[in-house]
Amino acid sequence: MDSGSITLFLVGALLGALGPATAYIQQKRHQKRLFASHDEKAGLQVQAAREEAKSAIKDAKLEHKAEMVRFQEKLENDNKKTLKELQDQKKRLATAEEKLDKRFDQLDGREKQLDNQRQALEERKSEVDGLAQQLDERLAKARKNLETIANMTLDEARSELISEIEEEAKREAGRLVKRLEDDTRAMSMKRAQDIVATAIQRFAGEFVAEHTVSVVTLPTEDMKGRIIGREGRNIRALEAATGCDLIIDDTPEAVVVSGFNPVRRQIAKRSLEELVGDGRIHPARIEEVVRKIRKSVGQEVMEAGEQAIFDLGLHGVHSDLIEYLGMLKFRTSYTQNVLHHSIEVGFFAGIMAEELGLDGDLARRCGLMHDIGKALDHDQNGSHAVIGGQLVKKYKEHPTVVNSVWSHHFDIEPTSVYGPLTNAADALSAARPGARRENVQTYIKRLEALEGIAQDFKGVQKAYAIQAGRELRVIVDYDRLQDEGAMILARDIARRVEDEMTYPGQIKVTVIREMRATEVAQ
């Protein structure tokens, strides 16, 4: 190998050995340049941040100064406004203070006037007290003199004077009542007697008090078993068909028919009588007989209503009202047949109306319809007068008839003379002898209550209910009651009897005051 090649080889080897070192050195230089560049950039950024911070601080200071200026201006404005309000309030307070001063001055003046008036009143009061004391002394002296002269105390004199005034007032009231009654009686008694007598004479009806019998007589005791039937099927069929209960008890040879509806009870009674007479008693036969009897009773009801209309000479009565009137044939009141009673009231009302110059047909219509509510009062609640009034109003009866029916027991006030006229005819029919009957227990209780009412009054010595409770005789102490007081006592007893008792017709109250002097001749 020549020297040139060796040199080249050595140079190449040297270069090959120096290559990594050179690269390392260059890398280090490059890193230094990068670090220097980063430091320069960081310095620039720090410098920029400082300048920005200074600028922000400066701006904040300026903003703070501006805000302080605005706040100071607002504070000054508020202070000016508050100062102005305070000045206004000061002016108002000064004005109010001035007014109060004037009012105080006025009050002081009035207080002085009141003090003067109070002093004057006290002086007058002293004078009045002195005069009152003198008057009391004089009155006491005069009272003492009067007590000495009259020989009684003031309380005794006052009581005696009040008693005398009361007695005098009672006597005057009694005289006035007696005079008025005498005058009224003189004018009306004869006319009333003539009207009632004419009505009774012109109507001479003979009515037998019918009973709605609820007992069916059986021919033998064995018939009860046939009526009951196997397992009770016959009696159940009869009760279902008629709507009534059959009571079969230990009563010999009798079956009791119980039902609140008198028409249904009559149908049941007649059906059972026909079944017993026929002897064929089974459910099919029971239904057949009940249908036949119901039709027969319905025809009888219509015929009874039409006959009542015909007897009174009325017309234009609705067919339903005629049926309701016919149903009254099977209704009784105090054992008095209601249909016969209604016909009788119609006749009485018509006769009295004609005697008074009124419409007799209208009065007969009012009298006939007055108890029609009793045909429905077992199915509806309320007084029969109210039920009857609503019923005749429903069927477009005359308003006078509606009011007379509705008011004949004073459930409402009558609006015409026909209302009291119907009431009077009703009382006349119910009060005539034999029209009504009542059981012994009720009769005795009514008489005892009548005598007890009279015994409660002061001055009554004895009381007797006579003429079957239609008159009350009251005997009073002669020395405890004057003649005028007896008249007032009779009126008070009559009013209390009207308020506390229920009775048919009228009750006459007679007060007897007499003095008996007895001496024995020896």
C-alpha positions as CSV (number, residue, x, y, z in Angstrom):
1,M,0.0,0.0,0.0
2,D,1.4,3.3,-0.9
3,S,1.6,6.3,1.3
4,G,-1.2,8.1,-0.5
5,S,-3.6,5.2,0.2
6,I,-2.5,5.0,3.7
7,T,-3.1,8.7,4.2
8,L,-6.5,8.4,2.6
9,F,-7.2,5.4,4.8
10,L,-6.1,7.2,8.0
11,V,-8.0,10.3,7.0
12,G,-11.0,8.1,6.4
13,A,-10.6,6.3,9.7
14,L,-10.1,9.6,11.5
15,L,-13.2,11.0,9.9
16,G,-15.1,7.9,10.8
17,A,-14.0,8.2,14.4
18,L,-14.7,11.9,14.6
19,G,-18.3,11.6,13.0
20,P,-20.2,10.7,16.3
21,A,-18.3,13.3,18.3
22,T,-19.1,16.0,15.8
23,A,-22.8,15.0,15.8
24,Y,-22.9,15.2,19.5
25,I,-21.2,18.6,19.6
26,Q,-23.6,19.9,17.0
27,Q,-26.6,18.5,19.0
28,K,-25.3,20.3,22.1
29,R,-25.0,23.5,20.2
30,H,-28.4,23.1,18.7
31,Q,-29.8,22.6,22.3
32,K,-28.1,25.7,23.5
33,R,-29.5,27.7,20.7
34,L,-33.0,26.2,21.6
35,F,-32.6,27.0,25.3
36,A,-31.4,30.5,24.4
37,S,-34.4,30.9,22.1
38,H,-36.8,29.7,24.9
39,D,-35.3,31.9,27.5
40,E,-35.6,34.8,25.2
41,K,-39.2,34.0,24.5
42,A,-39.9,33.5,28.2
43,G,-38.3,36.8,29.0
44,L,-40.4,38.4,26.3
45,Q,-43.6,36.8,27.7
46,V,-42.7,37.8,31.3
47,Q,-42.0,41.4,30.1
48,A,-45.4,41.4,28.2
49,A,-47.2,40.1,31.2
50,R,-45.7,42.7,33.4
51,E,-46.6,45.4,31.0
52,E,-50.2,44.0,30.8
53,A,-50.4,43.8,34.6
54,K,-49.3,47.4,34.9
55,S,-51.9,48.4,32.3
56,A,-54.6,46.5,34.1
57,I,-53.7,48.0,37.4
58,K,-53.8,51.4,35.8
59,D,-57.2,50.7,34.2
60,A,-58.5,49.5,37.6
61,K,-57.3,52.6,39.3
62,L,-59.0,54.7,36.7
63,E,-62.2,52.7,37.0
64,H,-62.0,53.0,40.8
65,K,-61.6,56.7,40.5
66,A,-64.5,57.0,38.2
67,E,-66.7,54.8,40.4
68,M,-65.7,57.0,43.4
69,V,-66.7,60.1,41.5
70,R,-70.1,58.6,40.6
71,F,-70.7,57.4,44.1
72,Q,-69.8,60.8,45.5
73,E,-72.2,62.5,43.0
74,K,-75.0,60.1,43.9
75,L,-74.3,60.7,47.6
76,E,-74.4,64.4,47.1
77,N,-77.7,64.1,45.2
78,D,-79.2,61.9,47.9
79,N,-78.0,64.3,50.6
80,K,-79.6,67.2,48.7
81,K,-82.9,65.3,48.3
82,T,-82.9,64.2,52.0
83,L,-82.1,67.8,53.1
84,K,-85.0,69.1,51.0
85,E,-87.4,66.5,52.5
86,L,-86.2,67.4,56.0
87,Q,-86.8,71.1,55.2
88,D,-90.3,70.3,54.0
89,Q,-91.1,68.2,57.1
90,K,-89.7,71.0,59.2
91,K,-92.1,73.4,57.5
92,R,-95.1,71.0,58.0
93,L,-94.1,70.5,61.6
94,A,-93.9,74.2,62.2
95,T,-97.4,74.6,60.6
96,A,-98.8,71.7,62.7
97,E,-97.2,73.1,65.8
98,E,-98.8,76.5,65.1
99,K,-102.2,74.8,64.6
100,L,-101.8,72.8,67.8
101,D,-100.9,76.0,69.7
102,K,-104.1,77.5,68.5
103,R,-106.1,74.4,69.5
104,F,-104.5,74.4,72.9
105,D,-105.5,78.0,73.3
106,Q,-109.1,77.2,72.3
107,L,-109.1,74.2,74.6
108,D,-107.9,76.3,77.4
109,G,-110.7,78.7,76.8
110,R,-113.3,75.9,76.7
111,E,-111.8,74.3,79.8
112,K,-112.2,77.6,81.6
113,Q,-115.9,77.8,80.4
114,L,-116.5,74.2,81.5
115,D,-115.0,74.9,84.9
116,N,-117.3,77.9,85.2
117,Q,-120.3,75.8,84.2
118,R,-119.3,73.0,86.5
119,Q,-119.0,75.4,89.4
120,A,-122.4,76.8,88.5
121,L,-123.9,73.3,88.3
122,E,-122.4,72.3,91.6
123,E,-124.0,75.4,93.1
124,R,-127.4,74.5,91.5
125,K,-127.0,70.9,92.7
126,S,-126.5,72.1,96.2
127,E,-129.6,74.1,95.9
128,V,-131.6,71.2,94.4
129,D,-130.3,68.8,97.1
130,G,-131.5,71.2,99.7
131,L,-134.9,71.5,98.1
132,A,-135.1,67.7,97.7
133,Q,-134.2,67.3,101.3
134,Q,-137.0,69.7,102.3
135,L,-139.4,67.9,99.9
136,D,-138.5,64.5,101.4
137,E,-139.1,65.9,104.9
138,R,-142.4,67.3,103.8
139,L,-143.4,64.0,102.1
140,A,-142.4,62.0,105.0
141,K,-144.4,64.2,107.3
142,A,-147.4,64.1,104.9
143,R,-147.1,60.3,104.6
144,K,-146.9,60.0,108.4
145,N,-150.0,62.2,108.7
146,L,-151.8,60.1,106.1
147,E,-150.9,56.8,107.7
148,T,-152.1,58.2,111.0
149,I,-155.4,59.4,109.5
150,A,-155.9,56.2,107.3
151,N,-154.7,53.8,110.0
152,M,-152.6,51.8,107.4
153,T,-149.1,51.8,105.9
154,L,-148.1,53.0,102.5
155,D,-147.7,49.5,101.1
156,E,-151.1,48.5,102.4
157,A,-152.7,51.5,100.9
158,R,-150.9,50.9,97.5
159,S,-152.0,47.2,97.5
160,E,-155.6,48.1,98.4
161,L,-155.7,50.8,95.7
162,I,-154.3,48.4,93.0
163,S,-156.8,45.8,94.0
164,E,-159.7,48.3,93.8
165,I,-158.5,49.4,90.4
166,E,-158.2,45.8,89.1
167,E,-161.7,45.0,90.4
168,E,-163.1,48.1,88.9
169,A,-161.4,47.4,85.5
170,K,-162.8,43.8,85.6
171,R,-166.3,45.1,86.4
172,E,-166.1,47.6,83.6
173,A,-164.8,45.0,81.2
174,G,-167.5,42.6,82.2
175,R,-170.2,45.3,81.7
176,L,-168.8,46.1,78.3
177,V,-168.6,42.5,77.2
178,K,-172.1,41.8,78.5
179,R,-173.5,44.9,76.7
180,L,-171.8,43.9,73.5
181,E,-172.9,40.3,73.7
182,D,-176.5,41.4,74.5
183,D,-176.5,43.8,71.5
184,T,-175.0,41.2,69.2
185,R,-177.2,38.4,70.5
186,A,-180.3,40.5,70.0
187,M,-179.5,41.0,66.3
188,S,-178.0,37.6,65.4
189,M,-179.5,35.0,67.6
190,K,-183.0,35.0,66.0
191,R,-181.5,35.0,62.5
192,A,-179.1,32.2,63.3
193,Q,-181.8,30.1,64.9
194,D,-184.1,30.6,62.0
195,I,-181.4,29.5,59.5
196,V,-180.3,26.4,61.5
197,A,-183.9,25.5,62.2
198,T,-184.9,25.8,58.6
199,A,-181.9,23.7,57.5
200,I,-182.8,20.9,59.9
201,Q,-186.4,21.0,59.0
202,R,-185.8,21.0,55.3
203,F,-183.3,18.1,55.5
204,A,-184.8,15.1,57.2
205,G,-182.4,12.4,56.1
206,E,-182.4,9.1,58.0
207,F,-178.9,7.6,58.0
208,V,-178.0,4.4,59.8
209,A,-174.4,4.4,61.2
210,E,-172.7,1.7,59.1
211,H,-169.7,-0.1,60.3
212,T,-166.9,-1.5,58.0
213,V,-167.1,-4.9,59.5
214,S,-163.7,-6.8,59.5
215,V,-165.0,-10.1,60.9
216,V,-166.2,-13.0,58.7
217,T,-168.4,-15.6,60.5
218,L,-167.6,-19.2,59.6
219,P,-170.2,-22.1,59.6
220,T,-167.8,-24.5,61.4
221,E,-164.3,-24.6,62.9
222,D,-163.2,-27.0,60.2
223,M,-163.6,-24.1,57.6
224,K,-160.5,-22.5,59.1
225,G,-158.3,-25.3,58.0
226,R,-159.7,-25.2,54.5
227,I,-159.1,-21.4,54.4
228,I,-155.5,-21.9,55.4
229,G,-155.0,-24.7,52.9
230,R,-152.2,-27.2,52.4
231,E,-149.0,-25.6,53.8
232,G,-150.9,-22.3,53.9
233,R,-151.2,-21.8,50.1
234,N,-154.9,-20.8,50.2
235,I,-154.4,-18.0,52.9
236,R,-151.3,-16.7,51.1
237,A,-153.1,-16.6,47.8
238,L,-156.1,-14.7,49.4
239,E,-153.8,-12.2,51.1
240,A,-151.7,-11.6,47.9
241,A,-154.9,-11.1,45.9
242,T,-156.6,-8.7,48.3
243,G,-153.7,-6.9,50.0
244,C,-155.2,-7.6,53.4
245,D,-154.1,-9.8,56.3
246,L,-156.3,-12.7,57.5
247,I,-156.0,-13.3,61.2
248,I,-157.1,-16.8,62.2
249,D,-156.9,-17.3,66.0
250,D,-158.8,-19.0,68.8
251,T,-161.9,-16.9,68.2
252,P,-164.6,-19.5,67.6
253,E,-166.0,-19.6,64.1
254,A,-164.6,-16.3,63.0
255,V,-161.8,-14.9,60.8
256,V,-160.6,-11.3,61.2
257,V,-159.7,-9.3,58.1
258,S,-157.1,-6.6,58.8
259,G,-156.2,-3.8,56.3
260,F,-155.7,-0.1,56.5
261,N,-157.5,0.5,53.1
262,P,-161.3,0.2,53.7
263,V,-162.0,-0.7,50.0
264,R,-159.5,-3.5,49.9
265,R,-160.8,-4.7,53.3
266,Q,-164.3,-4.8,51.9
267,I,-163.2,-6.7,48.9
268,A,-161.4,-9.3,51.1
269,K,-164.4,-9.6,53.4
270,R,-166.9,-10.2,50.6
271,S,-164.5,-12.6,48.7
272,L,-164.0,-14.7,51.8
273,E,-167.7,-14.8,52.5
274,E,-168.4,-16.0,48.9
275,L,-165.6,-18.6,49.1
276,V,-166.9,-19.9,52.4
277,G,-170.4,-20.1,51.0
278,D,-169.3,-21.8,47.8
279,G,-167.0,-24.3,49.6
280,R,-164.5,-24.4,46.7
281,I,-161.3,-22.8,48.2
282,H,-158.1,-23.1,46.2
283,P,-155.7,-20.5,44.6
284,A,-157.3,-20.4,41.2
285,R,-160.8,-20.1,42.6
286,I,-159.6,-17.4,45.0
287,E,-158.2,-15.3,42.2
288,E,-161.4,-15.7,40.2
289,V,-163.6,-14.6,43.1
290,V,-161.4,-11.7,44.1
291,R,-161.5,-10.4,40.5
292,K,-165.3,-10.6,40.4
293,I,-165.7,-9.0,43.8
294,R,-163.2,-6.2,42.9
295,K,-165.2,-5.4,39.8
296,S,-168.5,-5.5,41.8
297,V,-167.1,-3.2,44.5
298,G,-165.7,-0.8,41.9
299,Q,-169.1,-0.5,40.3
300,E,-170.7,0.0,43.7
301,V,-168.2,2.7,44.4
302,M,-169.0,4.6,41.2
303,E,-172.7,4.1,41.8
304,A,-172.4,5.5,45.3
305,G,-170.5,8.5,44.1
306,E,-172.9,9.2,41.2
307,Q,-175.9,8.8,43.6
308,A,-174.3,11.4,45.9
309,I,-173.9,13.8,43.0
310,F,-177.4,13.2,41.9
311,D,-178.9,13.7,45.4
312,L,-177.3,17.1,45.7
313,G,-178.1,18.1,42.2
314,L,-174.5,18.8,41.1
315,H,-173.0,18.5,37.7
316,G,-169.6,18.8,36.0
317,V,-167.8,16.7,38.6
318,H,-164.7,14.8,37.3
319,S,-165.1,11.0,37.2
320,D,-162.1,10.4,39.4
321,L,-163.6,12.7,42.1
322,I,-166.8,10.7,41.8
323,E,-164.9,7.5,42.4
324,Y,-163.1,9.0,45.4
325,L,-166.5,10.1,46.8
326,G,-167.9,6.6,46.4
327,M,-164.9,5.2,48.3
328,L,-166.1,7.1,51.3
329,K,-169.0,4.7,51.6
330,F,-166.6,2.2,53.2
331,R,-165.0,4.8,55.5
332,T,-166.4,5.7,59.0
333,S,-165.5,8.4,61.5
334,Y,-166.7,8.0,65.1
335,T,-168.9,5.2,63.6
336,Q,-170.5,7.8,61.3
337,N,-170.4,6.9,57.6
338,V,-168.3,9.5,55.9
339,L,-170.2,9.5,52.6
340,H,-173.5,10.0,54.3
341,H,-172.0,12.6,56.5
342,S,-170.6,14.4,53.4
343,I,-174.0,14.4,51.7
344,E,-175.6,15.7,54.9
345,V,-173.0,18.5,55.1
346,G,-173.7,19.4,51.5
347,F,-177.4,19.7,52.2
348,F,-176.9,21.7,55.4
349,A,-174.4,24.1,53.6
350,G,-176.7,24.6,50.7
351,I,-179.8,25.3,52.8
352,M,-177.9,27.8,55.0
353,A,-176.3,29.5,52.0
354,E,-179.7,30.0,50.3
355,E,-181.1,31.4,53.5
356,L,-178.2,33.9,53.5
357,G,-178.7,34.8,49.9
358,L,-175.6,32.9,48.7
359,D,-175.0,30.4,45.9
360,G,-176.6,27.2,47.2
361,D,-175.1,24.9,44.5
362,L,-171.6,26.2,45.3
363,A,-172.2,25.6,49.0
364,R,-173.5,22.1,48.4
365,R,-170.4,21.4,46.3
366,C,-168.1,22.6,49.1
367,G,-170.0,20.5,51.7
368,L,-169.9,17.3,49.6
369,M,-166.2,17.6,48.9
370,H,-165.0,18.7,52.3
371,D,-164.0,15.2,53.5
372,I,-162.9,13.7,50.2
373,G,-159.3,13.6,51.5
374,K,-160.4,10.7,53.8
375,A,-160.5,8.5,50.7
376,L,-156.7,8.8,50.4
377,D,-155.4,9.7,53.9
378,H,-154.5,6.0,54.6
379,D,-152.1,6.1,51.6
380,Q,-150.7,9.7,52.0
381,N,-149.2,11.6,54.9
382,G,-150.9,14.7,56.1
383,S,-154.3,16.0,57.3
384,H,-157.3,14.9,55.2
385,A,-158.2,18.6,54.8
386,V,-154.9,19.3,53.1
387,I,-155.0,16.1,51.0
388,G,-158.6,16.9,49.9
389,G,-157.7,20.5,49.0
390,Q,-154.8,19.3,46.9
391,L,-157.0,16.7,45.3
392,V,-159.9,19.0,44.2
393,K,-157.4,21.5,43.0
394,K,-155.7,18.9,40.9
395,Y,-159.1,18.2,39.1
396,K,-159.7,21.9,38.4
397,E,-162.5,22.5,41.0
398,H,-163.6,26.1,41.7
399,P,-161.1,28.0,43.8
400,T,-163.8,28.6,46.4
401,V,-164.4,24.8,46.7
402,V,-160.6,24.2,47.0
403,N,-160.3,26.8,49.8
404,S,-163.3,25.6,51.6
405,V,-162.0,22.0,51.6
406,W,-158.5,23.0,52.6
407,S,-159.6,25.4,55.4
408,H,-162.5,23.5,57.0
409,H,-160.2,22.4,59.8
410,F,-158.3,25.8,59.6
411,D,-155.1,24.4,58.1
412,I,-155.2,27.6,56.1
413,E,-157.3,30.8,56.4
414,P,-160.6,30.8,54.5
415,T,-160.8,33.3,51.7
416,S,-164.6,33.4,51.4
417,V,-167.7,33.0,53.5
418,Y,-168.2,29.4,52.1
419,G,-165.2,28.2,54.3
420,P,-166.9,29.1,57.6
421,L,-170.2,28.0,56.2
422,T,-168.8,24.5,55.4
423,N,-167.2,24.3,58.8
424,A,-170.6,25.2,60.5
425,A,-172.4,22.6,58.4
426,D,-169.8,20.0,59.3
427,A,-170.2,20.7,63.0
428,L,-174.0,20.6,62.7
429,S,-173.9,17.2,61.0
430,A,-171.4,15.8,63.5
431,A,-173.1,17.2,66.6
432,R,-176.7,16.1,65.9
433,P,-177.9,13.4,68.3
434,G,-176.9,9.9,67.3
435,A,-174.6,11.0,64.6
436,R,-171.4,9.8,66.3
437,R,-170.5,7.4,69.1
438,E,-167.3,6.9,71.0
439,N,-166.1,4.2,73.4
440,V,-166.7,4.4,77.1
441,Q,-163.0,4.9,78.1
442,T,-162.6,7.9,75.7
443,Y,-165.9,9.4,76.8
444,I,-165.0,9.2,80.5
445,K,-161.5,10.7,80.0
446,R,-163.0,13.5,78.0
447,L,-165.5,14.3,80.8
448,E,-162.7,14.2,83.4
449,A,-160.5,16.5,81.4
450,L,-163.4,18.9,81.0
451,E,-164.1,19.1,84.7
452,G,-160.3,19.3,85.5
453,I,-159.9,22.4,83.2
454,A,-162.7,24.2,85.1
455,Q,-161.2,23.2,88.5
456,D,-157.9,24.8,87.7
457,F,-159.4,28.3,87.7
458,K,-159.3,30.4,90.9
459,G,-162.6,30.8,92.7
460,V,-164.2,27.7,91.2
461,Q,-166.0,25.6,93.9
462,K,-167.3,22.7,91.8
463,A,-167.6,21.7,88.2
464,Y,-169.9,19.2,86.5
465,A,-169.9,17.9,83.0
466,I,-173.6,17.2,82.0
467,Q,-175.6,16.3,78.9
468,A,-173.0,13.8,77.8
469,G,-170.2,16.3,78.0
470,R,-172.0,18.9,75.8
471,E,-172.4,21.3,78.8
472,L,-170.1,22.3,81.6
473,R,-171.7,23.7,84.8
474,V,-169.2,25.7,87.0
475,I,-170.2,26.8,90.5
476,V,-168.1,29.6,91.9
477,D,-167.7,31.1,95.4
478,Y,-170.1,34.0,95.9
479,D,-167.7,36.2,97.9
480,R,-164.7,35.7,95.7
481,L,-166.1,36.6,92.3
482,Q,-168.4,39.4,91.0
483,D,-171.0,39.0,88.3
484,E,-168.8,40.6,85.7
485,G,-166.0,38.3,86.8
486,A,-168.2,35.3,86.2
487,M,-168.7,36.3,82.6
488,I,-165.0,36.6,82.1
489,L,-164.4,33.2,83.8
490,A,-166.9,31.5,81.5
491,R,-165.1,33.0,78.5
492,D,-161.7,31.9,79.8
493,I,-162.8,28.4,80.5
494,A,-164.3,28.1,77.0
495,R,-161.1,29.4,75.3
496,R,-159.0,26.9,77.3
497,V,-161.3,24.0,76.4
498,E,-161.0,25.0,72.7
499,D,-157.2,25.1,72.9
500,E,-156.6,21.9,74.9
501,M,-159.4,19.4,74.0
502,T,-160.7,17.6,70.9
503,Y,-164.4,16.9,70.9
504,P,-167.3,16.6,68.4
505,G,-169.8,19.5,68.2
506,Q,-169.9,22.3,70.8
507,I,-169.5,22.5,74.6
508,K,-171.6,25.1,76.5
509,V,-169.9,26.6,79.6
510,T,-172.3,27.9,82.3
511,V,-170.9,29.7,85.4
512,I,-173.3,29.8,88.4
513,R,-172.8,32.4,91.1
514,E,-175.5,32.6,93.8
515,M,-175.9,33.5,97.4
516,R,-178.0,31.3,99.6
517,A,-179.2,32.5,103.0
518,T,-180.6,29.8,105.3
519,E,-182.1,30.3,108.8
520,V,-184.0,27.8,111.0
521,A,-187.2,28.9,112.7
522,Q,-187.7,27.4,116.1
